[in-house]
Amino acid sequence: MIVPLTAFLVVAAILFAIGFYAVIAQRSAVMMLMGIEVLLNAVGLNIIAFWRFTAPADYSAQIFAILIVTIGAVEMAVGLALMMLLYRQRKSVQIDSFTELQR
Amino acid sequence: MMPAVLQIIAFVVFAFIAIAGALGMATTMSMFRSGIFLMASFLGVAGLFILLSADLLGLLQIMMYIGGMLVMILFMVLFMHDPGGAMMAGMDMAPIERWFSLGLVPRAAKHEEREHPAHAAQEDHAARHEQHGAGSDKGEDEGKRAEMQMGGMDMSDMSMVTPVRPLAAWLAVAVGLVLVGMLVLRPAWRVVGGVPDPDSARRIGHLLMEKYMVAFEGAGVLILIGIFGAVLLARPSHYPDDPSRAARVAVDKPPEPIADDRLTPLRREGNP
């Protein structure tokens, strides 16, 4: 590979920072879930880049990436179902209106 | 093996798509656009996966994230107050947010423009609208759709981002700088020169069925339970013989009537 490992890791780091911003700054739950997806993407990119450059003979990294995608799908489905339920009760999907869930 | 120039070009293009898509997702005011930008970001990351010769994961990325999750997300965007961003388009925005929200027409400006076209053109966002007139047709449609969906909802507090947005932006920039700095300043990792098996899907399948079988089956059970939970949470729950439940769980009400509905209403059995 001509492109060095660090280039891929830097792309993943930038994606991570953007996802971090989206999770904190966005107000609606859907946008927060989108931010979490970007974070998971960054993690997967990191794993695959390390696999390709440091251990290309061991395919375990791809298994981990597949598991990350799977967990992300489940988290998304449950999160969206929770949001639908909360929307029916509160007529709102803004995170601010669910603050009593903290307790 | 690809020639070096081609590799670098592919890396730059896919990295740009991934990062610009994520940035657009985080900063645009329209949630629908956010979903589309997110799709671009997923496509970019899938391209990077394929460039890293993880073909199976690239395809999985496209099928799972774009085919599955993005459809879910765009479906949920329908529940939002302001999916087209028409309410937010005129509010205070950072330059990058303004750039990614080009062509979104603020609602108030649109009304004024319709009534007094000459007067409204002097306004700032209206001028912006004129300037980017080519791209604004879609925004106008989105605005109209949002307007129809808004109906008689509560218009207070429409902001899509939290008040801590500047703080969050600085925090994110700090996180990004620290991570990138650590990566750049660190001595290089020990890189192995090997080339992975081109038939990697077979190897992954064998691993999945031998070494990582417990994890694989566990993920299957997790998906099953997750789908059970999601269906249980999201289905309309109306149990007439359980009065205590009605207080805790919302009962489905008939939907609100649509303004200027041209269709004749359906008649139900026994309820003419």
HADDOCK unambig.tbl for C-alpha pairs under 7 A between the chains (distance, minus, plus):
assign (segid A and resid 2 and name CA) (segid B and resid 4 and name CA) 6.00 0.50 0.50
assign (segid A and resid 3 and name CA) (segid B and resid 8 and name CA) 6.31 0.50 0.50
assign (segid A and resid 6 and name CA) (segid B and resid 183 and name CA) 6.64 0.50 0.50
assign (segid A and resid 10 and name CA) (segid B and resid 180 and name CA) 5.68 0.50 0.50
assign (segid A and resid 11 and name CA) (segid B and resid 15 and name CA) 6.49 0.50 0.50
assign (segid A and resid 13 and name CA) (segid B and resid 176 and name CA) 6.10 0.50 0.50
assign (segid A and resid 13 and name CA) (segid B and resid 179 and name CA) 6.05 0.50 0.50
assign (segid A and resid 13 and name CA) (segid B and resid 180 and name CA) 6.34 0.50 0.50
assign (segid A and resid 14 and name CA) (segid B and resid 176 and name CA) 5.67 0.50 0.50
assign (segid A and resid 15 and name CA) (segid B and resid 19 and name CA) 6.13 0.50 0.50
assign (segid A and resid 15 and name CA) (segid B and resid 22 and name CA) 6.78 0.50 0.50
assign (segid A and resid 17 and name CA) (segid B and resid 172 and name CA) 5.06 0.50 0.50
assign (segid A and resid 17 and name CA) (segid B and resid 173 and name CA) 6.74 0.50 0.50
assign (segid A and resid 17 and name CA) (segid B and resid 175 and name CA) 5.98 0.50 0.50
assign (segid A and resid 17 and name CA) (segid B and resid 176 and name CA) 4.95 0.50 0.50
assign (segid A and resid 18 and name CA) (segid B and resid 22 and name CA) 6.54 0.50 0.50
assign (segid A and resid 18 and name CA) (segid B and resid 23 and name CA) 6.32 0.50 0.50
assign (segid A and resid 18 and name CA) (segid B and resid 26 and name CA) 6.93 0.50 0.50
assign (segid A and resid 18 and name CA) (segid B and resid 172 and name CA) 6.66 0.50 0.50
assign (segid A and resid 20 and name CA) (segid B and resid 172 and name CA) 6.08 0.50 0.50
assign (segid A and resid 21 and name CA) (segid B and resid 168 and name CA) 5.70 0.50 0.50
assign (segid A and resid 21 and name CA) (segid B and resid 169 and name CA) 5.89 0.50 0.50
assign (segid A and resid 21 and name CA) (segid B and resid 172 and name CA) 5.24 0.50 0.50
assign (segid A and resid 22 and name CA) (segid B and resid 26 and name CA) 5.10 0.50 0.50
assign (segid A and resid 24 and name CA) (segid B and resid 168 and name CA) 6.06 0.50 0.50
assign (segid A and resid 25 and name CA) (segid B and resid 161 and name CA) 5.54 0.50 0.50
assign (segid A and resid 25 and name CA) (segid B and resid 162 and name CA) 5.41 0.50 0.50
assign (segid A and resid 25 and name CA) (segid B and resid 164 and name CA) 6.54 0.50 0.50
assign (segid A and resid 25 and name CA) (segid B and resid 165 and name CA) 4.90 0.50 0.50
assign (segid A and resid 25 and name CA) (segid B and resid 168 and name CA) 5.84 0.50 0.50
assign (segid A and resid 26 and name CA) (segid B and resid 160 and name CA) 6.38 0.50 0.50
assign (segid A and resid 26 and name CA) (segid B and resid 161 and name CA) 4.50 0.50 0.50
assign (segid A and resid 26 and name CA) (segid B and resid 162 and name CA) 5.99 0.50 0.50
assign (segid A and resid 27 and name CA) (segid B and resid 160 and name CA) 5.39 0.50 0.50
assign (segid A and resid 27 and name CA) (segid B and resid 161 and name CA) 4.75 0.50 0.50
assign (segid A and resid 27 and name CA) (segid B and resid 162 and name CA) 5.38 0.50 0.50
assign (segid A and resid 28 and name CA) (segid B and resid 160 and name CA) 6.65 0.50 0.50
assign (segid A and resid 30 and name CA) (segid B and resid 73 and name CA) 6.80 0.50 0.50
assign (segid A and resid 38 and name CA) (segid B and resid 22 and name CA) 6.99 0.50 0.50
assign (segid A and resid 49 and name CA) (segid B and resid 52 and name CA) 6.75 0.50 0.50
assign (segid A and resid 52 and name CA) (segid B and resid 52 and name CA) 6.26 0.50 0.50
assign (segid A and resid 53 and name CA) (segid B and resid 191 and name CA) 5.35 0.50 0.50
assign (segid A and resid 53 and name CA) (segid B and resid 192 and name CA) 5.84 0.50 0.50
assign (segid A and resid 54 and name CA) (segid B and resid 190 and name CA) 6.72 0.50 0.50
assign (segid A and resid 54 and name CA) (segid B and resid 191 and name CA) 5.00 0.50 0.50
assign (segid A and resid 54 and name CA) (segid B and resid 192 and name CA) 5.10 0.50 0.50
assign (segid A and resid 55 and name CA) (segid B and resid 192 and name CA) 6.74 0.50 0.50
assign (segid A and resid 56 and name CA) (segid B and resid 194 and name CA) 6.23 0.50 0.50
assign (segid A and resid 56 and name CA) (segid B and resid 195 and name CA) 6.46 0.50 0.50
assign (segid A and resid 56 and name CA) (segid B and resid 196 and name CA) 5.20 0.50 0.50
assign (segid A and resid 57 and name CA) (segid B and resid 196 and name CA) 6.08 0.50 0.50
assign (segid A and resid 59 and name CA) (segid B and resid 204 and name CA) 6.20 0.50 0.50
assign (segid A and resid 63 and name CA) (segid B and resid 204 and name CA) 6.98 0.50 0.50
assign (segid A and resid 63 and name CA) (segid B and resid 208 and name CA) 6.98 0.50 0.50
assign (segid A and resid 73 and name CA) (segid B and resid 69 and name CA) 6.73 0.50 0.50
assign (segid A and resid 74 and name CA) (segid B and resid 223 and name CA) 5.89 0.50 0.50
assign (segid A and resid 74 and name CA) (segid B and resid 226 and name CA) 5.68 0.50 0.50
assign (segid A and resid 77 and name CA) (segid B and resid 230 and name CA) 6.19 0.50 0.50
assign (segid A and resid 78 and name CA) (segid B and resid 226 and name CA) 6.35 0.50 0.50
assign (segid A and resid 78 and name CA) (segid B and resid 229 and name CA) 6.77 0.50 0.50
assign (segid A and resid 78 and name CA) (segid B and resid 230 and name CA) 4.87 0.50 0.50
assign (segid A and resid 81 and name CA) (segid B and resid 230 and name CA) 5.14 0.50 0.50
assign (segid A and resid 81 and name CA) (segid B and resid 233 and name CA) 5.87 0.50 0.50
assign (segid A and resid 81 and name CA) (segid B and resid 234 and name CA) 5.02 0.50 0.50
assign (segid A and resid 82 and name CA) (segid B and resid 233 and name CA) 6.37 0.50 0.50
assign (segid A and resid 84 and name CA) (segid B and resid 234 and name CA) 6.19 0.50 0.50
assign (segid A and resid 85 and name CA) (segid B and resid 233 and name CA) 6.46 0.50 0.50
assign (segid A and resid 85 and name CA) (segid B and resid 234 and name CA) 5.77 0.50 0.50
assign (segid A and resid 88 and name CA) (segid B and resid 250 and name CA) 6.18 0.50 0.50
assign (segid A and resid 89 and name CA) (segid B and resid 250 and name CA) 5.40 0.50 0.50
assign (segid A and resid 93 and name CA) (segid B and resid 80 and name CA) 6.82 0.50 0.50
